[in-house]
C-alpha cells in the first residue's frame, strides 16, 4: 500500500499543499476551521511526514520541548530552571514554546506530535482534551504534564501535580493561628483562555478553612484581577481603603504578594505589624525579601518532569505515573 503523502492530505481537506505545510510548521497562522479540516484529514489518513519517518528510524533527534503559558511568571521560570538543570550534560537541547492562546497550544501540540521535531514534551499548566491526547498517543509523542490537581488531566500521560486548594488551607490556618480574623485575598480573576483555572483554587481552599473556623471572607475582601505586580498593588490599595481594612492578606502567588507589600509600604503601613502578607510558590526571590509563603518545589517539579520523560524515552517505559509535589509553610518576616 502506497504511503500517504501531503498531497493526499491536501486533497482530503480541500486545501492547498502550502496550507497543510503551514498547519504542520506554523499552526497559529492558520484559521481554526481550516486547521481543524487539515488535522482531521491527517488523523483519518494516518499521515506521517517524511521527517517523522526519518526520526523514528534513528530513534532520537536530541531536543526536548517545553510548552508553557505565562512565560515570564516567576513560578513558571523556576520550573524551567529545574528542567534546564536536569538536562545539563545530557544530549538534549531545550526548546521553549510560549503559548498565549488555545489555538496556539493545540497547534504546537499537533505539529510537534506529527512532525516529531522534539523527542518529548513537558507541558506546564496547559490542560488539553481527549482528542488531543489521542493524537499525541497515536504519533507516539512522549509527554509529561505539570499542573494542579484541579486541572483536567488526560490520565494517559505522566503528570506532576500541586494541590493549590491545600495551599489556601495552609495559608488560612497560619493566619488564624496568628490571631487574624479580618483577612483579605488577592488573586487572579481575569483568567487566560489557555489556562482557565490559573490561580483560582487557592481561593477555594482559603475560604473553606476560614469558614470552618467561623471566620467569614466577604466578597469585599476578595480582590481579583489580571496577573501581575502592578495589578496586585492596585488590588491591595482597594482592600486597604476599606472602612475596616484587613489585618492580613493572602496572595495567590509570591509575585502578587510582592505587589501587596509594595502597596502597604506606600501607604505607610508596617509589614507585618500593621499588615501581614503571605504568598504562594516560594519563588527564588522570596527568601531574599523575607516573604512568608506556602512553598512548592518548583525547580524539583521541573527536574522530576525530565526524569519521567527520560523514562518514557528509554527502552523500558514505566506505567503512567502521578507525582504530587509537597507543600511547605515557609515562615519568614512578612507574616
Phi, psi and omega per residue, in radians:
X1 nan 2.283 -3.095
X2 -1.169 2.515 3.130
X3 -1.179 2.520 3.092
X4 -1.241 2.348 -3.117
X5 -1.961 2.995 3.104
X6 -1.115 -0.481 3.092
X7 -1.147 -0.695 3.110
X8 -1.105 -0.728 3.136
X9 -1.110 -0.796 -3.137
X10 -1.068 -0.732 3.137
X11 -1.125 -0.790 -3.127
X12 -1.128 -0.667 -3.100
X13 -1.453 -0.262 -3.124
X14 1.261 0.626 -3.139
X15 -2.306 3.094 3.115
X16 -1.436 2.844 3.071
X17 -1.094 -0.633 3.132
X18 -1.070 -0.650 3.130
X19 -1.172 -0.738 3.087
X20 -1.047 -0.748 3.129
X21 -1.077 -0.715 3.115
X22 -1.132 -0.684 3.116
X23 -1.055 -0.645 -3.106
X24 -1.394 -0.519 -2.990
X25 -2.007 -0.418 3.114
X26 -2.528 1.111 -2.993
X27 -1.054 -0.497 -3.116
X28 -1.270 -0.117 3.121
X29 -1.694 0.099 -3.104
X30 -2.011 2.369 3.126
X31 -1.004 2.539 -3.042
X32 -1.006 -0.764 -3.114
X33 -1.078 -0.779 3.130
X34 -1.151 -0.745 3.138
X35 -1.051 -0.715 3.125
X36 -1.110 -0.713 3.110
X37 -1.038 -0.793 -3.102
X38 -1.170 -0.767 -3.120
X39 -1.133 -0.663 3.093
X40 -1.091 -0.744 3.114
X41 -1.115 -0.726 3.115
X42 -1.071 -0.772 -3.140
X43 -1.135 -0.767 -3.088
X44 -1.165 -0.659 -3.078
X45 -1.547 -0.242 -3.099
X46 1.184 0.663 -3.085
X47 -1.173 2.289 3.049
X48 -2.188 1.965 -3.139
X49 -1.050 2.714 3.134
X50 -1.029 -0.615 -3.139
X51 -1.043 -0.788 -3.136
X52 -1.155 -0.676 3.128
X53 -1.062 -0.728 3.106
X54 -1.138 -0.709 -3.137
X55 -1.087 -0.778 3.133
X56 -1.062 -0.637 -3.100
X57 -1.152 -0.620 -3.112
X58 -1.812 0.233 2.997
X59 1.327 -1.108 -3.034
X60 -2.393 2.725 3.096
X61 -2.024 -0.138 3.044
X62 1.507 0.615 3.100
X63 -2.404 2.357 3.029
X64 -2.003 2.226 3.133
X65 -1.738 2.518 3.036
X66 -2.162 2.135 3.050
X67 -1.784 2.232 -3.114
X68 -2.627 2.459 2.935
X69 -1.549 3.088 3.039
X70 0.881 0.863 -3.000
X71 -0.975 -0.547 -3.093
X72 -1.633 -0.066 3.105
X73 -1.160 2.353 -3.015
X74 -1.033 -0.671 -3.110
X75 -1.131 -0.635 3.101
X76 -1.259 -0.646 3.108
X77 -1.101 -0.726 3.136
X78 -1.127 -0.675 3.063
X79 -1.090 -0.717 3.113
X80 -1.106 -0.625 3.083
X81 -1.085 -0.687 3.090
X82 -1.115 -0.737 3.102
X83 -1.074 -0.825 -3.109
X84 -1.082 -0.742 -3.139
X85 -1.111 -0.687 -3.119
X86 -1.202 -0.490 -3.122
X87 -1.533 -0.195 -3.117
X88 -1.020 2.244 3.122
X89 1.494 -0.120 3.107
X90 -1.694 2.739 -3.068
X91 -1.405 0.889 -3.140
X92 -2.327 2.361 2.998
X93 -1.597 2.399 3.114
X94 -1.608 2.197 3.111
X95 -2.111 2.131 -3.083
X96 -1.842 2.271 3.110
X97 -1.972 1.997 -3.139
X98 -1.480 2.092 -3.034
X99 -1.906 2.237 -3.108
X100 -2.088 -0.252 -3.128
X101 -2.420 2.754 3.062
X102 -1.029 -0.661 3.138
X103 -1.106 -0.701 3.120
X104 -1.169 -0.723 3.090
X105 -1.025 -0.903 -3.099
X106 -1.149 -0.625 3.129
X107 -1.142 -0.810 3.119
X108 -1.093 -0.841 -3.115
X109 -1.010 -0.769 -3.110
X110 -1.187 -0.886 -3.064
X111 -1.140 -0.671 3.131
X112 -1.203 -0.625 3.108
X113 -1.173 -0.738 -3.062
X114 -1.332 -0.731 -3.075
X115 -1.546 -0.312 -3.119
X116 0.910 0.865 3.045
X117 -1.374 -0.135 3.012
X118 -2.288 2.740 3.116
X119 -1.382 -0.546 -3.136
X120 -2.795 2.899 -3.072
X121 -2.228 2.409 2.919
X122 -1.929 2.086 -3.043
X123 -1.921 1.982 -3.041
X124 -1.796 2.074 3.002
X125 1.107 0.467 -3.090
X126 -2.231 1.610 3.083
X127 -1.195 2.615 3.061
X128 -2.486 2.832 -2.968
X129 -1.500 3.108 -3.072
X130 -1.133 -0.600 3.120
X131 -1.077 -0.775 3.124
X132 -1.157 -0.725 3.121
X133 -1.038 -0.739 3.126
X134 -1.098 -0.705 -3.138
X135 -1.134 -0.745 3.128
X136 -1.097 -0.720 3.119
X137 -1.164 -0.730 -3.100
X138 -1.036 -0.673 -3.123
X139 -1.625 0.220 3.023
X140 0.979 0.748 3.092
X141 -1.520 2.195 3.065
X142 -1.318 2.235 -3.049
X143 -2.379 2.421 2.937
X144 -2.217 2.272 3.112
X145 -1.786 2.446 3.013
X146 -2.085 2.210 -3.128
X147 -2.962 -2.723 3.140
X148 -1.916 2.812 3.108
X149 -1.032 -0.483 -3.087
X150 -1.317 -0.307 -3.089
X151 -1.315 2.532 3.106
X152 -1.344 1.699 3.128
X153 -1.419 2.776 -3.128
X154 -1.336 -0.389 -3.136
X155 1.116 0.303 2.999
X156 -2.104 -0.011 3.120
X157 -2.149 2.717 3.010
X158 -1.051 2.550 -3.111
X159 -2.558 2.591 3.088
X160 -2.112 2.155 -2.979
X161 -2.196 2.747 3.021
X162 -2.228 2.438 3.115
X163 -1.596 1.547 -3.106
X164 -1.110 -0.569 3.125
X165 -1.114 -0.702 3.094
X166 -1.112 -0.605 3.102
X167 -1.066 -0.720 3.092
X168 -1.092 -0.673 3.124
X169 -1.165 -0.696 3.131
X170 -1.108 -0.771 -3.140
X171 -1.089 -0.773 3.129
X172 -1.095 -0.774 -3.133
X173 -1.047 -0.699 3.141
X174 -1.180 -0.792 -3.136
X175 -1.114 -0.683 3.086
X176 -1.097 -0.691 -3.140
X177 -1.161 -0.395 3.110
X178 -1.590 0.107 3.047
X179 1.577 0.106 -3.116
X180 -1.369 2.296 3.109
X181 -2.206 -0.112 3.069
X182 -2.157 1.688 -2.994
X183 -2.131 2.754 3.119
X184 -2.206 2.917 -3.139
X185 -2.350 2.317 3.054
X186 -2.065 2.120 -3.084
X187 -2.567 -2.958 -3.078
X188 -1.724 2.041 -3.095
X189 -1.892 -0.482 3.114
X190 -1.605 1.665 -2.990
X191 -1.411 2.294 3.038
X192 -1.214 2.427 -3.128
X193 -1.012 -0.558 -3.039
X194 -1.268 -0.438 3.117
X195 -2.460 1.300 -2.902
X196 -1.131 -0.323 -3.126
X197 -1.834 0.345 -3.088
X198 -1.044 1.956 3.018
X199 1.387 0.103 -3.034
X200 -1.554 -0.526 -3.047
X201 -1.297 -0.348 3.025
X202 -0.982 -0.797 -3.120
X203 -1.099 -0.690 -3.133
X204 -1.040 -0.863 3.141
X205 -1.150 -0.673 3.129
X206 -1.089 -0.822 -3.122
X207 -1.138 -0.732 -3.130
X208 -1.075 -0.790 -3.114
X209 -1.151 -0.681 3.096
X210 -1.124 -0.747 -3.118
X211 -1.084 -0.700 3.130
X212 -1.097 -0.467 3.121
X213 -1.609 0.069 3.128
X214 1.349 0.338 -3.140
X215 -1.869 2.074 -3.115
X216 -1.322 2.725 2.992
X217 -2.220 1.452 -3.110
X218 -1.068 2.681 3.136
X219 -1.011 -0.524 -3.139
X220 -1.111 -0.392 -3.113
X221 -1.699 0.126 3.074
X222 -1.962 2.114 -3.100
X223 -2.148 2.071 -3.070
X224 -2.125 2.415 3.125
X225 -2.776 -3.087 3.088
X226 -1.097 2.680 -3.106
X227 -1.222 2.413 3.056
X228 2.672 2.771 -3.139
X229 -1.079 -0.900 -3.092
X230 -1.137 -0.704 3.100
X231 -1.063 -0.720 3.127
X232 -1.154 -0.650 3.115
X233 -1.117 -0.745 3.113
X234 -1.143 -0.655 3.084
X235 -1.084 -0.738 -3.135
X236 -1.120 -0.698 3.086
X237 -0.950 -0.779 -3.107
X238 -1.086 -0.735 3.139
X239 -1.194 -0.671 -3.109
X240 -1.271 -0.301 3.117
X241 -1.556 -0.009 3.104
X242 -1.149 2.648 3.119
X243 -0.940 -0.699 3.029
X244 -2.115 1.537 -3.056
X245 -1.201 2.745 3.118
X246 -1.145 2.662 3.044
X247 -1.610 -0.198 3.117
X248 -2.608 2.572 3.098
X249 -2.298 2.284 3.006
X250 -1.781 2.206 3.110
X251 -1.858 2.479 -3.047
X252 -1.266 -0.067 3.043
X253 -2.713 2.784 3.090
X254 -1.116 -0.639 3.116
X255 -1.003 -0.799 3.129
X256 -1.215 -0.599 3.095
X257 -1.083 -0.661 3.106
X258 -1.123 -0.676 3.069
X259 -1.091 -0.678 3.112
X260 -1.122 -0.784 3.138
X261 -1.070 -0.706 3.120
X262 -1.056 -0.770 3.133
X263 -1.117 -0.739 -3.121
X264 -1.076 -0.784 -3.112
X265 -1.190 -0.612 3.094
X266 -1.174 -0.440 3.080
X267 -1.551 0.077 3.102
X268 1.399 0.298 3.135
X269 -1.572 2.529 3.084
X270 -1.596 2.348 3.085
X271 -1.919 2.065 0.252
X272 -1.815 0.102 -3.014
X273 -1.077 -0.798 3.138
X274 -1.623 -0.527 3.141
X275 -2.588 2.097 3.050
X276 -1.518 2.465 -3.131
X277 -2.299 2.288 3.102
X278 -2.297 2.460 -3.111
X279 -2.023 -2.889 3.117
X280 -2.560 2.275 3.044
X281 2.310 -0.854 -2.991
X282 1.130 0.981 3.069
X283 -1.193 2.967 -2.978
X284 -0.996 -0.647 -3.073
X285 -1.370 -0.280 -3.019
X286 -0.995 -0.786 -3.117
X287 -1.138 -0.638 -3.072
X288 -1.206 -0.502 3.141
X289 -1.753 0.072 3.097
X290 1.275 0.527 -3.085
X291 -1.378 2.156 2.984
X292 -1.295 2.295 -3.023
X293 -2.720 2.790 2.971
X294 -1.586 1.911 -3.014
X295 -1.545 2.487 2.946
X296 -2.185 2.546 -3.079
X297 -1.363 1.433 -3.031
X298 -1.104 -0.862 -3.134
X299 -1.130 -0.669 3.129
X300 -1.112 -0.625 3.086
X301 -1.057 -0.727 3.096
X302 -1.126 -0.731 3.133
X303 -1.139 -0.745 -3.141
X304 -1.147 -0.608 3.106
X305 -1.082 -0.731 3.096
X306 -1.109 -0.752 -3.136
X307 -1.047 -0.767 3.124
X308 -1.140 -0.690 -3.129
X309 -1.150 -0.720 3.136
X310 -1.139 -0.574 3.045
X311 -1.064 -0.758 3.130
X312 -1.124 -0.617 -3.099
X313 -1.407 -0.189 3.137
X314 -1.353 -3.108 -3.082
X315 -1.287 -0.445 -3.070
X316 -2.243 1.316 -3.140
X317 -1.079 2.570 -3.112
X318 -1.542 2.985 3.003
X319 -1.127 2.788 -3.130
X320 -0.986 2.314 -3.075
X321 -2.109 2.606 2.988
X322 -2.222 2.184 3.099
X323 -1.985 2.195 3.083
X324 -1.744 2.153 -3.119
X325 -1.328 2.371 -3.122
X326 -1.265 2.668 3.075
X327 -1.920 2.429 -3.102
X328 -2.379 2.204 3.076
X329 -1.273 2.154 3.127
X330 -1.876 1.712 -3.105
X331 -1.478 2.062 3.108
X332 -2.192 -2.281 -2.977
X333 -1.871 -0.119 -3.046
X334 -1.591 -0.148 3.124
X335 -2.717 nan nan
